[in-house]
Amino acid sequence: ATALAEQLRDELLSGAIPPGTALHDGDLAARTGIPGSTVRRALSELAREGLVIQALRGGVEVARISPDEVRDVYVTRRVLERAGLAALLRNRPVDVTWLSAAVERMGEAAVAGDGRAAVEADIAFHLALVAAAGAHRLTCAAQDALKDLRLILSLADRLADDLPALVADHQHLVDVFRSGRPRRARAALEDHLLRGEAVAVAAAAASEAA
């Protein structure tokens, strides 16, 4: 089940299976030659990650997210990431170790042309920022919010088709945060989230129109 879940996860995040597509365990069993019970366990694993949801007519479908839902997620992200940034900047020197590690992974993904790995590193960066607050519930809330955006972020990065720019954008945040200047750091984060929201909303609208 784990191997099939990984195969399907890759197809979902690469766009091979677009949002809204119905996934029937019988069809998947026939395509893969894997027993239906194993297919159902794989789909349950993807459902826990928010990549597929229960369809109204039974079975599951690839999760969709509307532009309004994207905006709602970004409202949540702003609250959580501002809290993380405030905590991060209270320490001297500012410890950007985990953020830098995520950017390094993002850079490796960009060199390899691996959009999925780049999105995972992007998510890891922002989770590390929230985790700086040291509050488990905040980190869990951030995980839920970013889980909802995972498919849209993958689509947005494919539409932008510029992974090096994604890396440079996050490296700029690391450099600004490391400087320890609160006003500049808050402005950089707000600008980053505003631009990210615009791209994600456009990707969600494109997905709805497809």
TIDO-391205 format. One record per residue (C-alpha): x, y, z; residue number from 1. Coordinates in steps of 0.1 Angstrom, whole numbers, plus 5000, padded with zeros to 4 digits. Example, Ala and Ser with C-alpha at 12.3 -4.5 7.8 and 13.67 -1.06 7.14 Angstrom:
TIDO-391205
{{5123,4955,5078},1}
{{5137,4989,5071},2}
END
This chain:
TIDO-391205
{{5000,5000,5000},1}
{{5028,5024,5008},2}
{{5045,5019,4974},3}
{{5012,5025,4956},4}
{{5005,5055,4977},5}
{{5039,5069,4967},6}
{{5032,5063,4931},7}
{{4998,5080,4932},8}
{{5013,5108,4953},9}
{{5038,5115,4926},10}
{{5012,5115,4899},11}
{{4990,5139,4919},12}
{{5018,5163,4927},13}
{{5032,5162,4892},14}
{{4998,5171,4877},15}
{{4994,5138,4858},16}
{{4961,5134,4877},17}
{{4944,5168,4880},18}
{{4922,5181,4909},19}
{{4887,5168,4908},20}
{{4896,5135,4890},21}
{{4876,5105,4904},22}
{{4898,5077,4916},23}
{{4880,5043,4917},24}
{{4897,5015,4935},25}
{{4885,4990,4909},26}
{{4901,5010,4880},27}
{{4933,5015,4900},28}
{{4934,4978,4908},29}
{{4930,4969,4871},30}
{{4957,4994,4861},31}
{{4983,4984,4886},32}
{{4975,4947,4891},33}
{{4973,4954,4929},34}
{{4945,4939,4950},35}
{{4916,4963,4957},36}
{{4921,4960,4995},37}
{{4957,4974,4990},38}
{{4944,5001,4967},39}
{{4919,5012,4993},40}
{{4947,5014,5020},41}
{{4968,5035,4997},42}
{{4939,5059,4990},43}
{{4933,5061,5028},44}
{{4969,5072,5033},45}
{{4965,5099,5006},46}
{{4932,5110,5023},47}
{{4950,5115,5056},48}
{{4974,5138,5038},49}
{{4946,5158,5023},50}
{{4955,5149,4987},51}
{{4922,5130,4980},52}
{{4887,5135,4995},53}
{{4855,5115,4997},54}
{{4834,5122,4965},55}
{{4797,5130,4968},56}
{{4789,5100,4945},57}
{{4810,5076,4965},58}
{{4847,5067,4962},59}
{{4873,5094,4963},60}
{{4886,5122,4941},61}
{{4917,5144,4939},62}
{{4912,5173,4963},63}
{{4902,5207,4949},64}
{{4907,5240,4966},65}
{{4889,5272,4955},66}
{{4904,5307,4953},67}
{{4884,5317,4983},68}
{{4897,5287,5003},69}
{{4933,5296,4992},70}
{{4927,5332,5006},71}
{{4914,5317,5039},72}
{{4945,5295,5042},73}
{{4968,5325,5037},74}
{{4950,5344,5064},75}
{{4959,5315,5087},76}
{{4994,5314,5074},77}
{{5000,5351,5082},78}
{{4989,5347,5118},79}
{{5011,5316,5123},80}
{{5042,5328,5104},81}
{{5042,5362,5120},82}
{{5042,5345,5154},83}
{{5071,5323,5143},84}
{{5091,5352,5130},85}
{{5086,5373,5161},86}
{{5100,5344,5182},87}
{{5128,5338,5158},88}
{{5139,5375,5160},89}
{{5139,5375,5198},90}
{{5171,5354,5198},91}
{{5206,5368,5191},92}
{{5222,5358,5169},93}
{{5191,5349,5149},94}
{{5192,5311,5143},95}
{{5183,5304,5107},96}
{{5198,5269,5106},97}
{{5165,5251,5098},98}
{{5155,5277,5073},99}
{{5188,5275,5055},100}
{{5186,5237,5054},101}
{{5152,5240,5037},102}
{{5166,5264,5011},103}
{{5196,5241,5005},104}
{{5171,5213,4998},105}
{{5151,5236,4975},106}
{{5183,5245,4956},107}
{{5191,5208,4951},108}
{{5156,5202,4938},109}
{{5159,5232,4914},110}
{{5191,5218,4900},111}
{{5175,5184,4895},112}
{{5143,5200,4880},113}
{{5123,5182,4907},114}
{{5092,5204,4913},115}
{{5078,5180,4938},116}
{{5109,5181,4960},117}
{{5110,5219,4957},118}
{{5074,5222,4970},119}
{{5083,5199,4999},120}
{{5113,5221,5008},121}
{{5091,5252,5004},122}
{{5066,5237,5029},123}
{{5095,5226,5052},124}
{{5108,5262,5052},125}
{{5075,5277,5064},126}
{{5069,5250,5089},127}
{{5104,5257,5104},128}
{{5095,5293,5106},129}
{{5063,5286,5126},130}
{{5081,5260,5147},131}
{{5104,5288,5159},132}
{{5075,5299,5182},133}
{{5080,5267,5202},134}
{{5043,5261,5203},135}
{{5032,5226,5193},136}
{{4997,5236,5185},137}
{{5008,5264,5162},138}
{{5030,5240,5143},139}
{{5002,5215,5139},140}
{{4979,5243,5127},141}
{{5006,5252,5101},142}
{{5009,5216,5090},143}
{{4971,5215,5084},144}
{{4971,5248,5065},145}
{{5000,5239,5043},146}
{{4986,5204,5037},147}
{{4956,5220,5021},148}
{{4978,5240,4998},149}
{{5001,5212,4987},150}
{{4984,5204,4954},151}
{{4979,5241,4946},152}
{{5016,5249,4954},153}
{{5026,5222,4930},154}
{{5004,5236,4903},155}
{{5016,5271,4909},156}
{{5052,5261,4906},157}
{{5045,5243,4873},158}
{{5028,5274,4860},159}
{{5056,5297,4871},160}
{{5082,5272,4858},161}
{{5111,5290,4876},162}
{{5124,5270,4904},163}
{{5157,5290,4907},164}
{{5135,5321,4914},165}
{{5117,5302,4942},166}
{{5151,5294,4957},167}
{{5163,5330,4955},168}
{{5131,5343,4971},169}
{{5135,5321,5001},170}
{{5173,5328,5004},171}
{{5164,5365,5005},172}
{{5141,5358,5034},173}
{{5169,5339,5052},174}
{{5193,5368,5047},175}
{{5168,5394,5059},176}
{{5158,5373,5089},177}
{{5195,5367,5098},178}
{{5200,5405,5099},179}
{{5177,5407,5129},180}
{{5159,5439,5119},181}
{{5123,5433,5128},182}
{{5106,5459,5106},183}
{{5125,5448,5075},184}
{{5119,5411,5083},185}
{{5082,5415,5088},186}
{{5079,5435,5055},187}
{{5099,5408,5036},188}
{{5076,5380,5050},189}
{{5045,5400,5042},190}
{{5056,5407,5006},191}
{{5065,5370,5002},192}
{{5031,5358,5014},193}
{{5012,5384,4993},194}
{{5030,5373,4961},195}
{{5026,5336,4970},196}
{{4989,5341,4977},197}
{{4984,5358,4943},198}
{{5001,5329,4925},199}
{{4982,5303,4945},200}
{{4948,5320,4939},201}
{{4956,5322,4901},202}
{{4965,5285,4902},203}
{{4933,5276,4920},204}
{{4913,5296,4895},205}
{{4930,5278,4866},206}
{{4923,5245,4882},207}
{{4886,5253,4886},208}
{{4884,5264,4849},209}
{{4902,5233,4836},210}
END
